[in-house]
Amino acid sequence: LADPLPAAIHLYVENIRDEVGDDPAGFREEVRTTLLHEIGHYLGLDEDDLDARGIG
């Protein structure tokens, strides 16, 4: 890894809201899953690795 942490992870809130609607619990879960997914990519995991971990 070039840097110890990514400079930033951008979450597109409107896209997440479009996906889950007005469900606050669904929104929180989708944010969590998306964040873990992006951290996984930063750590070098590919889509198959992420799918195996339930965050694909």
mmCIF file of the N, C-alpha and C atoms, coordinates in Angstrom:
data_MODEL
# 
_entry.id   MODEL 
# 
loop_
_atom_site.group_PDB 
_atom_site.id 
_atom_site.type_symbol 
_atom_site.label_atom_id 
_atom_site.label_alt_id 
_atom_site.label_comp_id 
_atom_site.label_asym_id 
_atom_site.label_entity_id 
_atom_site.label_seq_id 
_atom_site.pdbx_PDB_ins_code 
_atom_site.Cartn_x 
_atom_site.Cartn_y 
_atom_site.Cartn_z 
_atom_site.occupancy 
_atom_site.B_iso_or_equiv 
_atom_site.pdbx_formal_charge 
_atom_site.auth_seq_id 
_atom_site.auth_comp_id 
_atom_site.auth_asym_id 
_atom_site.auth_atom_id 
_atom_site.pdbx_PDB_model_num 
ATOM 1   N N  . LEU A 1 1  ? 0.846   -1.191  0.000  1.00 0.00 ? 1  LEU A N  1 
ATOM 2   C CA . LEU A 1 1  ? 0.000   0.000   0.000  1.00 0.00 ? 1  LEU A CA 1 
ATOM 3   C C  . LEU A 1 1  ? 0.879   1.237   0.000  1.00 0.00 ? 1  LEU A C  1 
ATOM 4   N N  . ALA A 1 2  ? 0.556   2.158   -0.851 1.00 0.00 ? 2  ALA A N  1 
ATOM 5   C CA . ALA A 1 2  ? 1.347   3.375   -0.955 1.00 0.00 ? 2  ALA A CA 1 
ATOM 6   C C  . ALA A 1 2  ? 1.151   4.274   0.260  1.00 0.00 ? 2  ALA A C  1 
ATOM 7   N N  . ASP A 1 3  ? -0.079  4.409   0.705  1.00 0.00 ? 3  ASP A N  1 
ATOM 8   C CA . ASP A 1 3  ? -0.405  5.242   1.859  1.00 0.00 ? 3  ASP A CA 1 
ATOM 9   C C  . ASP A 1 3  ? -1.049  4.368   2.925  1.00 0.00 ? 3  ASP A C  1 
ATOM 10  N N  . PRO A 1 4  ? -0.889  4.723   4.198  1.00 0.00 ? 4  PRO A N  1 
ATOM 11  C CA . PRO A 1 4  ? -1.505  3.896   5.239  1.00 0.00 ? 4  PRO A CA 1 
ATOM 12  C C  . PRO A 1 4  ? -3.033  3.925   5.211  1.00 0.00 ? 4  PRO A C  1 
ATOM 13  N N  . LEU A 1 5  ? -3.620  5.008   4.771  1.00 0.00 ? 5  LEU A N  1 
ATOM 14  C CA . LEU A 1 5  ? -5.073  5.139   4.691  1.00 0.00 ? 5  LEU A CA 1 
ATOM 15  C C  . LEU A 1 5  ? -5.446  5.864   3.408  1.00 0.00 ? 5  LEU A C  1 
ATOM 16  N N  . PRO A 1 6  ? -6.621  5.579   2.854  1.00 0.00 ? 6  PRO A N  1 
ATOM 17  C CA . PRO A 1 6  ? -7.042  6.335   1.666  1.00 0.00 ? 6  PRO A CA 1 
ATOM 18  C C  . PRO A 1 6  ? -7.281  7.793   2.041  1.00 0.00 ? 6  PRO A C  1 
ATOM 19  N N  . ALA A 1 7  ? -7.033  8.668   1.104  1.00 0.00 ? 7  ALA A N  1 
ATOM 20  C CA . ALA A 1 7  ? -7.252  10.084  1.353  1.00 0.00 ? 7  ALA A CA 1 
ATOM 21  C C  . ALA A 1 7  ? -8.728  10.373  1.617  1.00 0.00 ? 7  ALA A C  1 
ATOM 22  N N  . ALA A 1 8  ? -9.595  9.686   0.885  1.00 0.00 ? 8  ALA A N  1 
ATOM 23  C CA . ALA A 1 8  ? -11.031 9.909   1.057  1.00 0.00 ? 8  ALA A CA 1 
ATOM 24  C C  . ALA A 1 8  ? -11.806 8.790   0.373  1.00 0.00 ? 8  ALA A C  1 
ATOM 25  N N  . ILE A 1 9  ? -12.946 8.490   0.929  1.00 0.00 ? 9  ILE A N  1 
ATOM 26  C CA . ILE A 1 9  ? -13.918 7.612   0.285  1.00 0.00 ? 9  ILE A CA 1 
ATOM 27  C C  . ILE A 1 9  ? -15.174 8.445   0.135  1.00 0.00 ? 9  ILE A C  1 
ATOM 28  N N  . HIS A 1 10 ? -15.646 8.573   -1.088 1.00 0.00 ? 10 HIS A N  1 
ATOM 29  C CA . HIS A 1 10 ? -16.834 9.382   -1.359 1.00 0.00 ? 10 HIS A CA 1 
ATOM 30  C C  . HIS A 1 10 ? -18.052 8.476   -1.462 1.00 0.00 ? 10 HIS A C  1 
ATOM 31  N N  . LEU A 1 11 ? -19.043 8.763   -0.653 1.00 0.00 ? 11 LEU A N  1 
ATOM 32  C CA . LEU A 1 11 ? -20.309 8.048   -0.720 1.00 0.00 ? 11 LEU A CA 1 
ATOM 33  C C  . LEU A 1 11 ? -21.337 8.985   -1.351 1.00 0.00 ? 11 LEU A C  1 
ATOM 34  N N  . TYR A 1 12 ? -22.022 8.503   -2.353 1.00 0.00 ? 12 TYR A N  1 
ATOM 35  C CA . TYR A 1 12 ? -23.002 9.309   -3.050 1.00 0.00 ? 12 TYR A CA 1 
ATOM 36  C C  . TYR A 1 12 ? -24.370 9.080   -2.404 1.00 0.00 ? 12 TYR A C  1 
ATOM 37  N N  . VAL A 1 13 ? -24.683 9.969   -1.469 1.00 0.00 ? 13 VAL A N  1 
ATOM 38  C CA . VAL A 1 13 ? -25.852 9.829   -0.606 1.00 0.00 ? 13 VAL A CA 1 
ATOM 39  C C  . VAL A 1 13 ? -27.146 9.740   -1.409 1.00 0.00 ? 13 VAL A C  1 
ATOM 40  N N  . GLU A 1 14 ? -27.279 10.537  -2.422 1.00 0.00 ? 14 GLU A N  1 
ATOM 41  C CA . GLU A 1 14 ? -28.520 10.509  -3.216 1.00 0.00 ? 14 GLU A CA 1 
ATOM 42  C C  . GLU A 1 14 ? -28.684 9.162   -3.918 1.00 0.00 ? 14 GLU A C  1 
ATOM 43  N N  . ASN A 1 15 ? -27.594 8.591   -4.402 1.00 0.00 ? 15 ASN A N  1 
ATOM 44  C CA . ASN A 1 15 ? -27.686 7.269   -5.026 1.00 0.00 ? 15 ASN A CA 1 
ATOM 45  C C  . ASN A 1 15 ? -28.110 6.220   -3.999 1.00 0.00 ? 15 ASN A C  1 
ATOM 46  N N  . ILE A 1 16 ? -27.576 6.321   -2.799 1.00 0.00 ? 16 ILE A N  1 
ATOM 47  C CA . ILE A 1 16 ? -27.953 5.375   -1.744 1.00 0.00 ? 16 ILE A CA 1 
ATOM 48  C C  . ILE A 1 16 ? -29.422 5.564   -1.381 1.00 0.00 ? 16 ILE A C  1 
ATOM 49  N N  . ARG A 1 17 ? -29.851 6.807   -1.256 1.00 0.00 ? 17 ARG A N  1 
ATOM 50  C CA . ARG A 1 17 ? -31.265 7.072   -0.957 1.00 0.00 ? 17 ARG A CA 1 
ATOM 51  C C  . ARG A 1 17 ? -32.177 6.539   -2.067 1.00 0.00 ? 17 ARG A C  1 
ATOM 52  N N  . ASP A 1 18 ? -31.758 6.697   -3.302 1.00 0.00 ? 18 ASP A N  1 
ATOM 53  C CA . ASP A 1 18 ? -32.541 6.156   -4.422 1.00 0.00 ? 18 ASP A CA 1 
ATOM 54  C C  . ASP A 1 18 ? -32.661 4.640   -4.311 1.00 0.00 ? 18 ASP A C  1 
ATOM 55  N N  . GLU A 1 19 ? -31.619 4.007   -3.837 1.00 0.00 ? 19 GLU A N  1 
ATOM 56  C CA . GLU A 1 19 ? -31.600 2.542   -3.716 1.00 0.00 ? 19 GLU A CA 1 
ATOM 57  C C  . GLU A 1 19 ? -32.491 2.041   -2.588 1.00 0.00 ? 19 GLU A C  1 
ATOM 58  N N  . VAL A 1 20 ? -32.458 2.702   -1.428 1.00 0.00 ? 20 VAL A N  1 
ATOM 59  C CA . VAL A 1 20 ? -33.160 2.183   -0.242 1.00 0.00 ? 20 VAL A CA 1 
ATOM 60  C C  . VAL A 1 20 ? -34.446 2.936   0.090  1.00 0.00 ? 20 VAL A C  1 
ATOM 61  N N  . GLY A 1 21 ? -34.670 4.063   -0.539 1.00 0.00 ? 21 GLY A N  1 
ATOM 62  C CA . GLY A 1 21 ? -35.877 4.835   -0.237 1.00 0.00 ? 21 GLY A CA 1 
ATOM 63  C C  . GLY A 1 21 ? -35.764 5.554   1.099  1.00 0.00 ? 21 GLY A C  1 
ATOM 64  N N  . ASP A 1 22 ? -36.875 5.656   1.802  1.00 0.00 ? 22 ASP A N  1 
ATOM 65  C CA . ASP A 1 22 ? -36.928 6.432   3.042  1.00 0.00 ? 22 ASP A CA 1 
ATOM 66  C C  . ASP A 1 22 ? -36.715 5.594   4.302  1.00 0.00 ? 22 ASP A C  1 
ATOM 67  N N  . ASP A 1 23 ? -36.135 4.427   4.161  1.00 0.00 ? 23 ASP A N  1 
ATOM 68  C CA . ASP A 1 23 ? -35.922 3.532   5.290  1.00 0.00 ? 23 ASP A CA 1 
ATOM 69  C C  . ASP A 1 23 ? -34.602 3.869   5.986  1.00 0.00 ? 23 ASP A C  1 
ATOM 70  N N  . PRO A 1 24 ? -34.646 4.487   7.181  1.00 0.00 ? 24 PRO A N  1 
ATOM 71  C CA . PRO A 1 24 ? -33.402 4.870   7.868  1.00 0.00 ? 24 PRO A CA 1 
ATOM 72  C C  . PRO A 1 24 ? -32.482 3.683   8.166  1.00 0.00 ? 24 PRO A C  1 
ATOM 73  N N  . ALA A 1 25 ? -33.049 2.562   8.591  1.00 0.00 ? 25 ALA A N  1 
ATOM 74  C CA . ALA A 1 25 ? -32.216 1.385   8.886  1.00 0.00 ? 25 ALA A CA 1 
ATOM 75  C C  . ALA A 1 25 ? -31.572 0.854   7.602  1.00 0.00 ? 25 ALA A C  1 
ATOM 76  N N  . GLY A 1 26 ? -32.337 0.840   6.516  1.00 0.00 ? 26 GLY A N  1 
ATOM 77  C CA . GLY A 1 26 ? -31.797 0.407   5.228  1.00 0.00 ? 26 GLY A CA 1 
ATOM 78  C C  . GLY A 1 26 ? -30.693 1.326   4.749  1.00 0.00 ? 26 GLY A C  1 
ATOM 79  N N  . PHE A 1 27 ? -30.873 2.625   4.974  1.00 0.00 ? 27 PHE A N  1 
ATOM 80  C CA . PHE A 1 27 ? -29.860 3.607   4.592  1.00 0.00 ? 27 PHE A CA 1 
ATOM 81  C C  . PHE A 1 27 ? -28.562 3.356   5.358  1.00 0.00 ? 27 PHE A C  1 
ATOM 82  N N  . ARG A 1 28 ? -28.669 3.193   6.670  1.00 0.00 ? 28 ARG A N  1 
ATOM 83  C CA . ARG A 1 28 ? -27.473 2.936   7.485  1.00 0.00 ? 28 ARG A CA 1 
ATOM 84  C C  . ARG A 1 28 ? -26.761 1.667   7.033  1.00 0.00 ? 28 ARG A C  1 
ATOM 85  N N  . GLU A 1 29 ? -27.523 0.623   6.769  1.00 0.00 ? 29 GLU A N  1 
ATOM 86  C CA . GLU A 1 29 ? -26.921 -0.647  6.348  1.00 0.00 ? 29 GLU A CA 1 
ATOM 87  C C  . GLU A 1 29 ? -26.239 -0.510  4.991  1.00 0.00 ? 29 GLU A C  1 
ATOM 88  N N  . GLU A 1 30 ? -26.864 0.223   4.077  1.00 0.00 ? 30 GLU A N  1 
ATOM 89  C CA . GLU A 1 30 ? -26.256 0.402   2.751  1.00 0.00 ? 30 GLU A CA 1 
ATOM 90  C C  . GLU A 1 30 ? -24.986 1.243   2.847  1.00 0.00 ? 30 GLU A C  1 
ATOM 91  N N  . VAL A 1 31 ? -24.982 2.274   3.695  1.00 0.00 ? 31 VAL A N  1 
ATOM 92  C CA . VAL A 1 31 ? -23.764 3.067   3.903  1.00 0.00 ? 31 VAL A CA 1 
ATOM 93  C C  . VAL A 1 31 ? -22.663 2.173   4.469  1.00 0.00 ? 31 VAL A C  1 
ATOM 94  N N  . ARG A 1 32 ? -22.996 1.357   5.460  1.00 0.00 ? 32 ARG A N  1 
ATOM 95  C CA . ARG A 1 32 ? -22.017 0.447   6.068  1.00 0.00 ? 32 ARG A CA 1 
ATOM 96  C C  . ARG A 1 32 ? -21.446 -0.505  5.027  1.00 0.00 ? 32 ARG A C  1 
ATOM 97  N N  . THR A 1 33 ? -22.312 -1.128  4.251  1.00 0.00 ? 33 THR A N  1 
ATOM 98  C CA . THR A 1 33 ? -21.874 -2.092  3.249  1.00 0.00 ? 33 THR A CA 1 
ATOM 99  C C  . THR A 1 33 ? -21.007 -1.415  2.191  1.00 0.00 ? 33 THR A C  1 
ATOM 100 N N  . THR A 1 34 ? -21.419 -0.248  1.734  1.00 0.00 ? 34 THR A N  1 
ATOM 101 C CA . THR A 1 34 ? -20.665 0.474   0.710  1.00 0.00 ? 34 THR A CA 1 
ATOM 102 C C  . THR A 1 34 ? -19.292 0.870   1.234  1.00 0.00 ? 34 THR A C  1 
ATOM 103 N N  . LEU A 1 35 ? -19.238 1.361   2.448  1.00 0.00 ? 35 LEU A N  1 
ATOM 104 C CA . LEU A 1 35 ? -17.960 1.762   3.036  1.00 0.00 ? 35 LEU A CA 1 
ATOM 105 C C  . LEU A 1 35 ? -17.026 0.558   3.178  1.00 0.00 ? 35 LEU A C  1 
ATOM 106 N N  . LEU A 1 36 ? -17.542 -0.560  3.701  1.00 0.00 ? 36 LEU A N  1 
ATOM 107 C CA . LEU A 1 36 ? -16.718 -1.761  3.814  1.00 0.00 ? 36 LEU A CA 1 
ATOM 108 C C  . LEU A 1 36 ? -16.250 -2.252  2.446  1.00 0.00 ? 36 LEU A C  1 
ATOM 109 N N  . HIS A 1 37 ? -17.120 -2.169  1.461  1.00 0.00 ? 37 HIS A N  1 
ATOM 110 C CA . HIS A 1 37 ? -16.783 -2.572  0.093  1.00 0.00 ? 37 HIS A CA 1 
ATOM 111 C C  . HIS A 1 37 ? -15.604 -1.740  -0.433 1.00 0.00 ? 37 HIS A C  1 
ATOM 112 N N  . GLU A 1 38 ? -15.689 -0.434  -0.261 1.00 0.00 ? 38 GLU A N  1 
ATOM 113 C CA . GLU A 1 38 ? -14.631 0.448   -0.771 1.00 0.00 ? 38 GLU A CA 1 
ATOM 114 C C  . GLU A 1 38 ? -13.329 0.272   0.001  1.00 0.00 ? 38 GLU A C  1 
ATOM 115 N N  . ILE A 1 39 ? -13.396 0.054   1.294  1.00 0.00 ? 39 ILE A N  1 
ATOM 116 C CA . ILE A 1 39 ? -12.191 -0.235  2.072  1.00 0.00 ? 39 ILE A CA 1 
ATOM 117 C C  . ILE A 1 39 ? -11.575 -1.547  1.592  1.00 0.00 ? 39 ILE A C  1 
ATOM 118 N N  . GLY A 1 40 ? -12.426 -2.515  1.298  1.00 0.00 ? 40 GLY A N  1 
ATOM 119 C CA . GLY A 1 40 ? -11.934 -3.781  0.763  1.00 0.00 ? 40 GLY A CA 1 
ATOM 120 C C  . GLY A 1 40 ? -11.155 -3.595  -0.522 1.00 0.00 ? 40 GLY A C  1 
ATOM 121 N N  . HIS A 1 41 ? -11.666 -2.772  -1.430 1.00 0.00 ? 41 HIS A N  1 
ATOM 122 C CA . HIS A 1 41 ? -10.930 -2.493  -2.667 1.00 0.00 ? 41 HIS A CA 1 
ATOM 123 C C  . HIS A 1 41 ? -9.592  -1.842  -2.347 1.00 0.00 ? 41 HIS A C  1 
ATOM 124 N N  . TYR A 1 42 ? -9.581  -0.906  -1.430 1.00 0.00 ? 42 TYR A N  1 
ATOM 125 C CA . TYR A 1 42 ? -8.336  -0.241  -1.052 1.00 0.00 ? 42 TYR A CA 1 
ATOM 126 C C  . TYR A 1 42 ? -7.314  -1.254  -0.543 1.00 0.00 ? 42 TYR A C  1 
ATOM 127 N N  . LEU A 1 43 ? -7.791  -2.268  0.163  1.00 0.00 ? 43 LEU A N  1 
ATOM 128 C CA . LEU A 1 43 ? -6.902  -3.290  0.717  1.00 0.00 ? 43 LEU A CA 1 
ATOM 129 C C  . LEU A 1 43 ? -6.533  -4.373  -0.293 1.00 0.00 ? 43 LEU A C  1 
ATOM 130 N N  . GLY A 1 44 ? -7.036  -4.224  -1.518 1.00 0.00 ? 44 GLY A N  1 
ATOM 131 C CA . GLY A 1 44 ? -6.626  -5.117  -2.587 1.00 0.00 ? 44 GLY A CA 1 
ATOM 132 C C  . GLY A 1 44 ? -7.583  -6.263  -2.884 1.00 0.00 ? 44 GLY A C  1 
ATOM 133 N N  . LEU A 1 45 ? -8.757  -6.263  -2.285 1.00 0.00 ? 45 LEU A N  1 
ATOM 134 C CA . LEU A 1 45 ? -9.728  -7.323  -2.547 1.00 0.00 ? 45 LEU A CA 1 
ATOM 135 C C  . LEU A 1 45 ? -10.444 -7.061  -3.872 1.00 0.00 ? 45 LEU A C  1 
ATOM 136 N N  . ASP A 1 46 ? -10.698 -8.121  -4.617 1.00 0.00 ? 46 ASP A N  1 
ATOM 137 C CA . ASP A 1 46 ? -11.469 -7.965  -5.848 1.00 0.00 ? 46 ASP A CA 1 
ATOM 138 C C  . ASP A 1 46 ? -12.936 -8.296  -5.572 1.00 0.00 ? 46 ASP A C  1 
ATOM 139 N N  . GLU A 1 47 ? -13.765 -8.216  -6.596 1.00 0.00 ? 47 GLU A N  1 
ATOM 140 C CA . GLU A 1 47 ? -15.211 -8.421  -6.416 1.00 0.00 ? 47 GLU A CA 1 
ATOM 141 C C  . GLU A 1 47 ? -15.533 -9.812  -5.871 1.00 0.00 ? 47 GLU A C  1 
ATOM 142 N N  . ASP A 1 48 ? -14.808 -10.825 -6.315 1.00 0.00 ? 48 ASP A N  1 
ATOM 143 C CA . ASP A 1 48 ? -15.047 -12.179 -5.796 1.00 0.00 ? 48 ASP A CA 1 
ATOM 144 C C  . ASP A 1 48 ? -14.740 -12.261 -4.303 1.00 0.00 ? 48 ASP A C  1 
ATOM 145 N N  . ASP A 1 49 ? -13.630 -11.633 -3.888 1.00 0.00 ? 49 ASP A N  1 
ATOM 146 C CA . ASP A 1 49 ? -13.275 -11.608 -2.461 1.00 0.00 ? 49 ASP A CA 1 
ATOM 147 C C  . ASP A 1 49 ? -14.356 -10.902 -1.650 1.00 0.00 ? 49 ASP A C  1 
ATOM 148 N N  . LEU A 1 50 ? -14.843 -9.788  -2.169 1.00 0.00 ? 50 LEU A N  1 
ATOM 149 C CA . LEU A 1 50 ? -15.863 -9.012  -1.462 1.00 0.00 ? 50 LEU A CA 1 
ATOM 150 C C  . LEU A 1 50 ? -17.178 -9.788  -1.388 1.00 0.00 ? 50 LEU A C  1 
ATOM 151 N N  . ASP A 1 51 ? -17.545 -10.446 -2.489 1.00 0.00 ? 51 ASP A N  1 
ATOM 152 C CA . ASP A 1 51 ? -18.752 -11.274 -2.491 1.00 0.00 ? 51 ASP A CA 1 
ATOM 153 C C  . ASP A 1 51 ? -18.662 -12.369 -1.434 1.00 0.00 ? 51 ASP A C  1 
ATOM 154 N N  . ALA A 1 52 ? -17.499 -12.988 -1.324 1.00 0.00 ? 52 ALA A N  1 
ATOM 155 C CA . ALA A 1 52 ? -17.306 -14.069 -0.351 1.00 0.00 ? 52 ALA A CA 1 
ATOM 156 C C  . ALA A 1 52 ? -17.459 -13.566 1.080  1.00 0.00 ? 52 ALA A C  1 
ATOM 157 N N  . ARG A 1 53 ? -17.231 -12.270 1.287  1.00 0.00 ? 53 ARG A N  1 
ATOM 158 C CA . ARG A 1 53 ? -17.350 -11.671 2.613  1.00 0.00 ? 53 ARG A CA 1 
ATOM 159 C C  . ARG A 1 53 ? -18.711 -11.008 2.844  1.00 0.00 ? 53 ARG A C  1 
ATOM 160 N N  . GLY A 1 54 ? -19.581 -11.108 1.836  1.00 0.00 ? 54 GLY A N  1 
ATOM 161 C CA . GLY A 1 54 ? -20.916 -10.545 1.971  1.00 0.00 ? 54 GLY A CA 1 
ATOM 162 C C  . GLY A 1 54 ? -21.012 -9.052  1.770  1.00 0.00 ? 54 GLY A C  1 
ATOM 163 N N  . ILE A 1 55 ? -19.986 -8.475  1.156  1.00 0.00 ? 55 ILE A N  1 
ATOM 164 C CA . ILE A 1 55 ? -20.002 -7.032  0.908  1.00 0.00 ? 55 ILE A CA 1 
ATOM 165 C C  . ILE A 1 55 ? -19.740 -6.734  -0.563 1.00 0.00 ? 55 ILE A C  1 
ATOM 166 N N  . GLY A 1 56 ? -20.204 -7.613  -1.426 1.00 0.00 ? 56 GLY A N  1 
ATOM 167 C CA . GLY A 1 56 ? -19.966 -7.500  -2.865 1.00 0.00 ? 56 GLY A CA 1 
ATOM 168 C C  . GLY A 1 56 ? -20.815 -6.581  -3.559 1.00 0.00 ? 56 GLY A C  1 
# 
